[in-house]
Amino acid sequence: MAVTEQLATGIGASAPRKEDARLLTGQARFVDNLTAPAMIWMAVVRSPHAHARIAGVDLTKARAAEGIVAAFSGAELENDWKAPLPMAWPVTEDIRNPAHLPLATTKARYVGDGVAVVLAESRALAKDAAELVEVEYEPIPAVVDVEDALADAAQLVHDEFGTNHCYTWSIGGGEDVDRLFADADVVIEERYRQQRLIPNPMEPRGVLAQPTQATGEVTLFSSTQIPHITRVTLALATGIPESKLRVVAPDVGGGFGAKLQVYPEEALAIALAMRLGRPVKWIEERSENAVATHHGRDMIQEISLAATSDGKVTAVRVRLTVSMGAYLMIITPGTPLLGAWVYGGAYDIRGYAFECRGVFTNQTPTDAYRGAGRPEATYAIERAMDALARKLELDPVELRRRNFITEFPATIASGLTIDSGDYNASLDRALEMLGYDELRREQAERRERGDTTQIGIGFSTYIEMCGLAPSRILGALRYAAGGWEAATIRCLPTGTVQVLTGTTPHGQSHDTTFAQVVADRLGVGYDEVEVLHGDTSLVPLGMDTYGSRSLAIGMAALCHAADKVVAKSQKIVAHALEVAEEDLEYDGGTFRVRGTDRTMTVKEAAFAAWHAHDLPEGLEPTLEETAVYDPSNFSWPAGTHVAVVEVDTETGAVELVRYIAVDDVGTVVNPQVVDGQVQGGVAQGVAQALWEEAVYDEIGNLVNGSLADYLVPSAAELPTIEVDRTVTESPNHPLGAKGVGETGTIAATPAVVNAVLDALAPYGVTDIDMPATPERVWRAIKEARS
Amino acid sequence: MRSIAITVNDTRHELQVEPRELLVYVLRERLGLTGTNVGCDTTSCGACTVLLDGESVKSCTVLAVQADSCSVTTIEGLAENGRMHPMQQAFHEQHGLQCGYCTPGMVMAAVSLLREHPDPSEEEIRKGLEGNLCRCTGYVNIVKAVRQAAAV
């Protein structure tokens, strides 16, 4: 019986999720479910112009509105800020970083830029009052294209810089790379467009700031991925001492990077709650989210491969031109650089040159969106590999095999070291699931008979660099903070255990998986472990959740904390049983005196540590241990994803008919949770390939800023995503685990686009922009035919 | 202000509402039933789905006055005698939720779907839940959960 229970919840078991009971019964604590006595509502007045001088803000009518409490223009609050909103990653010394205040004061720089704020007694009254704010705008031409923005005569987003160029950052290059290109048998040069995406977590953002004016303390509840980083940075921006600022991320309804941010509304709520002495709540509407929450991607990618005639790639050269949007938010400039190391993909390549130019445009700022830089990198290299395969008339699978890195650890051309992997293993498994040869036969038959439904097969043999990150490397890259993570295990006297993690979930199942590991390590019941997170008062140390770091780093910290608990318990047990520590053996929560049946458990040690009646000399009472872990390397998942599409050559409609994901994320703590992460990530990657794009018109209006217009896929658009795994354990992780939160999104997009192009190969179509809409596909076929 | 009477999860409420007040905000802010979430402002996402006289509706697109004299079931009213409804149980067992924000609406839509199609195929489930968006799961486990609940 005990064995069965252990199988159901131990490491490697699909333990039932602890999170579900409250989420399934309507008892979740999302920010909009919270309220406070005397609470007032905030609404932000936003610019309808992409670029305009603010000639005046007339608040007279708003201040006379029913239920109004206060109204302010950006200029009126200008002197309230102790620092601009944070930008934590000045990637070069000469980066241009405009001061970004929570509300614009003299110029609005994108549609959605906040210019005034109103506070009223209810949600509806705040909206009503916001509509009474009269802003006089003097429109200025807008820049919305990254390449146009760099032209000499371009309109300037920030006049003070005299240019829209934000920074240029590069690695690699030099004569060696030039020579590899000069000596190459084959060179291919490709240009891709990564369209702008709207992350769209299902819960829009929201904040509730509760002040205590007498003491100067504020608690901010926010739908955020990063309560700890928010606390540090908003202490700086608002001037509230960090010691008096508590940030709580309650239940958070999805993030995907969009909530890896410190937003104007958080600063406004804190400052105005303190000024007015009342709790302030703001809940973002979906259409507001489309312009006020950061976007992802948006870059032009130029990639060249040098190769031998038998398909061995020798060098990769990459140049990116990336839209920053109107301001630099927390890691806006660094986001494309998170891909800088992996544009060589899973391949053994000698020469590498990477350059990235950041450019200001009159659009919502860009920043991290699931995968952040690495989906873009994977898209470019995987599409370029297919282009090379076409040129050399090689099967794309064969070309990949000829170039795979096969020996580990492997130092790649960009300079980092991949700790482990087996890229052929996941490719083999994917081909087996696919029935590759049979599908190619069917494809040939359809091509032969000129079928109007053509099949395409697309591959993505991706790698991923995640688990952000070794602090020393972050420092070398000029990122402002570290990449460590903290965990505390508190063994309570009655036998239950509290786990504190500095990572902050928003759907990833930390409550479940962290409990599984602690239960396993300390021999306590899965149901006896509670995982606490997302509250800077409860869990003071943390670097939060992004970049697939919770399992890769947070769980490593937890394992080290468990080791410390065991070590202290061992001293207590040795003392209690009057033996030497070396005479004890430990297994799953129980110490045994070697060769005897004398035992004592961690739980018993916890009780002894609590009453402290008889502890070893010098040992502190209570059993609670904290570990702070700084990783020595990144985490390196990899795998093979395959998309099979059917393209209607008469209408251009693309149907994704099969999708296979074989991932290697090392040791798996909870297979069901890992499958779920992969499937959800794949859906987002597929959506970029086929449906999603934030479309701006030439004067800077977002034309599809609602869920009625922006095509987040429903169940009806997607097939069942078939998942499997291969396992190479990470030598750098106590469990051998690697990150998994972003693999699907990183891998999927090129697999789908490669499949579409494979289907269109008979027509000679070699390029298509994303999303591959029926119109784009239809036009591509038509143009190729003419 | 208008007087309405609605029965929510078997409890009758008499309320004064503004003509513009949406059912979802009456549920959430007047009755404290915050299980029903709001995910969009264009009737696109389905997070706010509830049953109105047994039919699934998006409560962000129903005026409270339209619900006068009607019976509403929300996610809070689905469990019976402290036991989760088979659909809730199936979502739990099949890992049909991650962040849980779309979940109340998705569960209500799925309950309604099975009332109309007690034994739907995978394709019928996918089409039947077209009006409910989930950004986390890729829907694979949601479909499995509905299949499981249909088998109960």
HADDOCK unambig.tbl for C-alpha pairs under 7 A between the chains (distance, minus, plus):
assign (segid A and resid 16 and name CA) (segid B and resid 93 and name CA) 6.67 0.50 0.50
assign (segid A and resid 20 and name CA) (segid B and resid 92 and name CA) 6.14 0.50 0.50
assign (segid A and resid 23 and name CA) (segid B and resid 100 and name CA) 5.37 0.50 0.50
assign (segid A and resid 24 and name CA) (segid B and resid 88 and name CA) 6.13 0.50 0.50
assign (segid A and resid 24 and name CA) (segid B and resid 103 and name CA) 6.64 0.50 0.50
assign (segid A and resid 24 and name CA) (segid B and resid 104 and name CA) 6.37 0.50 0.50
assign (segid A and resid 25 and name CA) (segid B and resid 75 and name CA) 5.94 0.50 0.50
assign (segid A and resid 25 and name CA) (segid B and resid 76 and name CA) 5.61 0.50 0.50
assign (segid A and resid 26 and name CA) (segid B and resid 34 and name CA) 6.60 0.50 0.50
assign (segid A and resid 26 and name CA) (segid B and resid 35 and name CA) 3.51 0.50 0.50
assign (segid A and resid 26 and name CA) (segid B and resid 36 and name CA) 6.89 0.50 0.50
assign (segid A and resid 26 and name CA) (segid B and resid 75 and name CA) 5.83 0.50 0.50
assign (segid A and resid 26 and name CA) (segid B and resid 76 and name CA) 5.53 0.50 0.50
assign (segid A and resid 26 and name CA) (segid B and resid 104 and name CA) 6.73 0.50 0.50
assign (segid A and resid 27 and name CA) (segid B and resid 35 and name CA) 6.08 0.50 0.50
assign (segid A and resid 33 and name CA) (segid B and resid 34 and name CA) 5.70 0.50 0.50
assign (segid A and resid 201 and name CA) (segid B and resid 135 and name CA) 6.23 0.50 0.50
assign (segid A and resid 202 and name CA) (segid B and resid 39 and name CA) 5.65 0.50 0.50
assign (segid A and resid 202 and name CA) (segid B and resid 101 and name CA) 6.31 0.50 0.50
assign (segid A and resid 202 and name CA) (segid B and resid 102 and name CA) 6.54 0.50 0.50
assign (segid A and resid 202 and name CA) (segid B and resid 134 and name CA) 6.85 0.50 0.50
assign (segid A and resid 202 and name CA) (segid B and resid 135 and name CA) 6.28 0.50 0.50
assign (segid A and resid 203 and name CA) (segid B and resid 39 and name CA) 5.69 0.50 0.50
assign (segid A and resid 203 and name CA) (segid B and resid 101 and name CA) 6.19 0.50 0.50
assign (segid A and resid 204 and name CA) (segid B and resid 39 and name CA) 6.66 0.50 0.50
assign (segid A and resid 252 and name CA) (segid B and resid 99 and name CA) 6.73 0.50 0.50
assign (segid A and resid 253 and name CA) (segid B and resid 99 and name CA) 4.96 0.50 0.50
assign (segid A and resid 253 and name CA) (segid B and resid 100 and name CA) 6.43 0.50 0.50
assign (segid A and resid 253 and name CA) (segid B and resid 101 and name CA) 5.02 0.50 0.50
assign (segid A and resid 254 and name CA) (segid B and resid 99 and name CA) 5.46 0.50 0.50
assign (segid A and resid 285 and name CA) (segid B and resid 40 and name CA) 6.58 0.50 0.50
assign (segid A and resid 285 and name CA) (segid B and resid 41 and name CA) 6.78 0.50 0.50
assign (segid A and resid 286 and name CA) (segid B and resid 39 and name CA) 6.65 0.50 0.50
assign (segid A and resid 286 and name CA) (segid B and resid 40 and name CA) 4.63 0.50 0.50
assign (segid A and resid 286 and name CA) (segid B and resid 41 and name CA) 5.91 0.50 0.50
assign (segid A and resid 287 and name CA) (segid B and resid 41 and name CA) 6.87 0.50 0.50
assign (segid A and resid 506 and name CA) (segid B and resid 99 and name CA) 5.42 0.50 0.50
assign (segid A and resid 507 and name CA) (segid B and resid 98 and name CA) 4.27 0.50 0.50
assign (segid A and resid 507 and name CA) (segid B and resid 99 and name CA) 3.55 0.50 0.50
assign (segid A and resid 508 and name CA) (segid B and resid 98 and name CA) 6.40 0.50 0.50
assign (segid A and resid 672 and name CA) (segid B and resid 95 and name CA) 6.95 0.50 0.50
assign (segid A and resid 676 and name CA) (segid B and resid 137 and name CA) 5.77 0.50 0.50
assign (segid A and resid 679 and name CA) (segid B and resid 137 and name CA) 6.08 0.50 0.50
assign (segid A and resid 679 and name CA) (segid B and resid 138 and name CA) 5.15 0.50 0.50
assign (segid A and resid 680 and name CA) (segid B and resid 135 and name CA) 6.98 0.50 0.50
assign (segid A and resid 680 and name CA) (segid B and resid 136 and name CA) 4.90 0.50 0.50
assign (segid A and resid 680 and name CA) (segid B and resid 137 and name CA) 4.18 0.50 0.50
assign (segid A and resid 680 and name CA) (segid B and resid 138 and name CA) 4.10 0.50 0.50
assign (segid A and resid 683 and name CA) (segid B and resid 138 and name CA) 5.01 0.50 0.50
assign (segid A and resid 707 and name CA) (segid B and resid 40 and name CA) 6.84 0.50 0.50
assign (segid A and resid 707 and name CA) (segid B and resid 42 and name CA) 6.68 0.50 0.50
assign (segid A and resid 707 and name CA) (segid B and resid 44 and name CA) 5.85 0.50 0.50
assign (segid A and resid 708 and name CA) (segid B and resid 42 and name CA) 6.00 0.50 0.50
assign (segid A and resid 708 and name CA) (segid B and resid 44 and name CA) 5.70 0.50 0.50
assign (segid A and resid 714 and name CA) (segid B and resid 130 and name CA) 5.39 0.50 0.50
assign (segid A and resid 714 and name CA) (segid B and resid 132 and name CA) 6.75 0.50 0.50
assign (segid A and resid 714 and name CA) (segid B and resid 133 and name CA) 5.40 0.50 0.50
assign (segid A and resid 715 and name CA) (segid B and resid 126 and name CA) 4.82 0.50 0.50
assign (segid A and resid 715 and name CA) (segid B and resid 129 and name CA) 6.63 0.50 0.50
assign (segid A and resid 715 and name CA) (segid B and resid 130 and name CA) 5.92 0.50 0.50
assign (segid A and resid 715 and name CA) (segid B and resid 139 and name CA) 5.65 0.50 0.50
assign (segid A and resid 716 and name CA) (segid B and resid 126 and name CA) 4.59 0.50 0.50
assign (segid A and resid 716 and name CA) (segid B and resid 127 and name CA) 5.00 0.50 0.50
assign (segid A and resid 716 and name CA) (segid B and resid 130 and name CA) 5.63 0.50 0.50
assign (segid A and resid 720 and name CA) (segid B and resid 140 and name CA) 5.62 0.50 0.50
assign (segid A and resid 721 and name CA) (segid B and resid 140 and name CA) 6.73 0.50 0.50
